[in-house]
């Protein structure tokens, strides 16, 4: 199996997933040497800084070992995948449950307002944000930024400035939660496609001007993500 170029500049999580795919494809065992950071940057067509960040995360999480003068070596993962190891450790560093609960509290109500108040142009922007997410995922990107913007467009279309201001004020925490969720979804067969259908259902209920159905569609979507993430945390 050959390494595949990453066509656009990736977040460190996406580089980590690409490295994991390579390790699995090449059947690299603990103790074996990995390509250098310069080699990875060239293969993935990303900056050395981005690769260095990914490798720093892997080293901090006990996935790799850097040996001066010898290179980078894979360590024993004790039955975990790389994504599972990194995600679990990231989960321990953020109060994810509070972030997810807060997000659900705002978005379930906001989408009901959006179904009532959104202008035709705002609905188009929501649909475009969803299409951009699909494009990112088709390009083998996590799509965390695109996912955030999809939900943010719904917040804007609610025409509630307090929702907007509060959502923006915790954007970094929300983005972290979405990125962790996307990393886990990438490891669950069919979950990305399932989430895409959930987004489409939310859009359809907004276009149908059905506040209750829109809220239920959003609640279902967010609860799926919450259950997935909290299950991972409990098993860590």
Number of C-alpha atoms within 10 A of each C-alpha: 10 9 15 13 14 19 12 13 14 20 19 19 22 22 24 22 21 20 21 16 17 17 18 13 12 12 11 15 14 13 13 14 17 19 13 17 19 14 13 21 20 15 15 20 17 20 15 15 13 18 25 17 16 21 23 17 18 20 17 13 17 16 21 24 19 16 9 7 6 9 14 20 21 20 16 13 16 7 8 10 15 20 21 18 18 21 22 19 15 18 19 11 8 13 12 21 15 10 19 20 13 13 18 19 12 15 23 21 20 25 32 24 24 29 27 17 17 22 15 9 10 17 20 15 17 24 18 15 21 22 15 18 23 19 14 18 17 11 13 17 24 27 24 22 15 19 21 19 20 21 19 19 21 27 26 20 24 24 17 14 12 10 17 19 13 11 20 14 11 12 14 11 18 19 17 18 25 21 22 22 18 23 21 20 20 18 14 11 9 10 17 18 13 14 16 16 13 18 20 15 18 24 23 18 22 27 19 13 18 17 22 17 19 27 23 18 23 26 19 16 21 20 15 15 21 20 11 16 23 15 11 15 18 8 7 13
